[in-house]
Amino acid sequence: MSKGVTNPSFYEFAEQQFISSFNLAQAHAEAEAEAQAQAQAQAQAQAQAHSQAQAQALARYNNALDEAIYGSDEFRMYAYKIKRCTRMRSHDWTECPYAHRGEKAQRRDPRKFPYTAIACPAFRNGKCQKGDACEFAHGVFEYWLHPVKYRTRACNAGMFCQRKVCFFAHTPDQLRSDSKFSGPFAHKGRMVMKRGGDHQLMMMMGSPSGGVEGSTSMQAQYAEPSPPPPHQLEGVSTLLKSLRALKMREDEERELNNKKNKKKSIKYEDEDEDGDGDGDGVEMADMDLPHLDWITELVK
């Protein structure tokens, strides 16, 4: 072999060494990039989980706050579908606890309008000419959310009730007495017969009672009525007879309408979307039944 001629195998060996080093560096860089990507993905997953946990905690807090405010007996009886909604944006009325113009679920404040928990016959038949001055309840919301009736009956579903707003009690603690109620508002009710005209049921409002026992006890309080004198008993008896006669006349008219229409089943219908008022018709004899299915549809 002559001088100045290099062995070809030397170049091949050097080239292989260079390629090997390059491959190792590239593999190391790829491993580092993959580790960084995994670390970033893990950090993002942790941040997302933390954000979801915070959102769930906030939702639970808001639900608990809403339940404490909007689910209290005080709010249900004296503010639910009574106070006007102040939201300007369009929203679902059934999800909102406040009243909206044209909404059939809106009702009168029983503290300002002395109506009683008796179904209004005129409203049941379509429209009451007395309007807010009527002494009877207009629809199931006014009837069942009246302090005399609200949660005085046990819900058949109990703790499994799925209604958004239920008129009935689900636990013994929620069950309210229909003769005595505790809370900041005490009303003394008695029936008065107006002589020389139509018989009316009027609620004579008493003065508010003292404090509330406990921070969460916000229920309406009614005083135990004292025995009425004999002349008032006669007036009440006459009033009841008048109501029975009115009921009999309505039954006769209903039978005539049924014969004209050939067939009409005697049942309660859900509240119609077109606002014809049929969904609010409730018979006096069956108003105390807590298991009416159509009540569930009204509050969905």
Stockholm file with secondary structure:
# STOCKHOLM 1.0

chainA/1-300         MSKGVTNPSFYEFAEQQFISSFNLAQAHAEAEAEAQAQAQAQAQAQAQAHSQAQAQALARYNNALDEAIYGSDEFRMYAYKIKRCTRMRSHDWTECPYAHRGEKAQRRDPRKFPYTAIACPAFRNGKCQKGDACEFAHGVFEYWLHPVKYRTRACNAGMFCQRKVCFFAHTPDQLRSDSKFSGPFAHKGRMVMKRGGDHQLMMMMGSPSGGVEGSTSMQAQYAEPSPPPPHQLEGVSTLLKSLRALKMREDEERELNNKKNKKKSIKYEDEDEDGDGDGDGVEMADMDLPHLDWITELVK
#=GR chainA/1-300 SS CCTTCCCHHHHHHHHHHHHHHHHHHHHHHHHHHHHHHHHHHHHHHHHHHHHHHHHHHHHHHHHHHHHHHHTSHHHHHHTTTTSBCCCCSCCCGGGCSSBCTTCTTCCCCTTTSCCCSSBCHHHHTTCCTTGGGCSSBCHHHHHHTSTTTTTCSBCTTGGGCCCSSCSSBSSTTTCCCSSCCCSSCEECCCCCCCTTSCCCCCCCCCCCCSCCSSSSCCCCEECCCCCCCHHHHHHHHHHHHHHHHHHHHHHHHHHHHHHHTSCCCCCCCCCCTTCCSGGGCCCSTTTTCTTCHHHHHHTC
#=GC SS_cons         CCTTCCCHHHHHHHHHHHHHHHHHHHHHHHHHHHHHHHHHHHHHHHHHHHHHHHHHHHHHHHHHHHHHHHTSHHHHHHTTTTSBCCCCSCCCGGGCSSBCTTCTTCCCCTTTSCCCSSBCHHHHTTCCTTGGGCSSBCHHHHHHTSTTTTTCSBCTTGGGCCCSSCSSBSSTTTCCCSSCCCSSCEECCCCCCCTTSCCCCCCCCCCCCSCCSSSSCCCCEECCCCCCCHHHHHHHHHHHHHHHHHHHHHHHHHHHHHHHTSCCCCCCCCCCTTCCSGGGCCCSTTTTCTTCHHHHHHTC
//
